């Protein structure tokens, strides 16, 4: 399920899942990666660790990305 969300989010924004998993910190890729984090956390019952393992990020990074998108959605 997490892989499906990653793939759908990547393709929706014109990236590949591999680009989102990669280490590139360019603003556009980072933002889409954070959208994927948000979608994974909202649409599944995955843990921060599971989401982080898929994206190669720490649970703290997943939390930060999730909160950033959640805040933007509130605006």
Secondary structure per residue as TSV (DSSP state, phi and psi in degrees):
chain	resnum	aa	ss	phi	psi
A	1	X	-	360.0	-44.7
A	2	X	H	-61.9	-40.7
A	3	X	H	-63.0	-37.6
A	4	X	H	-63.6	-43.4
A	5	X	H	-64.4	-42.1
A	6	X	H	-59.7	-47.9
A	7	X	H	-63.6	-45.9
A	8	X	H	-62.4	-44.3
A	9	X	H	-65.2	-44.9
A	10	X	H	-59.0	-50.3
A	11	X	H	-67.5	-33.9
A	12	X	H	-60.4	-33.1
A	13	X	T	-104.2	8.6
A	14	X	T	82.7	25.5
A	15	X	-	-119.7	172.6
A	16	X	-	-102.9	156.9
A	17	X	H	-57.2	-35.9
A	18	X	H	-62.6	-35.9
A	19	X	H	-66.2	-37.5
A	20	X	H	-72.0	-31.2
A	21	X	H	-77.0	-26.7
A	22	X	S	-63.2	178.2
A	23	X	S	-90.4	-2.9
A	24	X	-	-58.1	130.4
A	25	X	-	-111.2	17.1
A	26	X	-	-56.3	143.6
A	27	X	H	-54.0	-44.5
A	28	X	H	-64.0	-44.8
A	29	X	H	-68.4	-42.2
A	30	X	H	-60.2	-42.1
A	31	X	H	-64.0	-44.8
A	32	X	H	-65.4	-37.6
A	33	X	H	-60.3	-41.3
A	34	X	H	-66.9	-36.0
A	35	X	H	-61.5	-42.8
A	36	X	H	-61.8	-42.6
A	37	X	H	-58.5	-47.0
A	38	X	H	-60.1	-48.5
A	39	X	H	-61.3	-41.4
A	40	X	H	-62.5	-43.6
A	41	X	H	-71.6	-33.3
A	42	X	H	-81.6	-32.6
A	43	X	H	-98.6	-6.0
A	44	X	S	-134.8	175.4
A	45	X	-	-105.4	30.3
A	46	X	-	-68.4	158.4
A	47	X	-	-89.6	165.6
A	48	X	H	-58.7	-38.4
A	49	X	H	-64.2	-44.3
A	50	X	H	-63.4	-44.0
A	51	X	H	-64.0	-45.0
A	52	X	H	-63.1	-39.8
A	53	X	H	-61.3	-41.3
A	54	X	H	-65.3	-41.1
A	55	X	H	-92.0	-3.1
A	56	X	T	68.6	35.9
A	57	X	-	-128.8	159.8
A	58	X	-	-78.6	159.1
A	59	X	H	-57.6	-33.7
A	60	X	H	-64.9	-38.8
A	61	X	H	-67.0	-38.5
A	62	X	H	-62.9	-44.3
A	63	X	H	-60.7	-46.1
A	64	X	H	-61.7	-45.1
A	65	X	H	-64.7	-41.6
A	66	X	H	-60.4	-48.2
A	67	X	H	-63.7	-36.6
A	68	X	H	-63.0	-45.8
A	69	X	H	-69.8	-40.2
A	70	X	H	-59.6	-42.0
A	71	X	H	-64.6	-43.0
A	72	X	H	-64.5	-35.3
A	73	X	H	-67.8	-30.1
A	74	X	H	-69.4	-26.4
A	75	X	-	-69.0	360.0
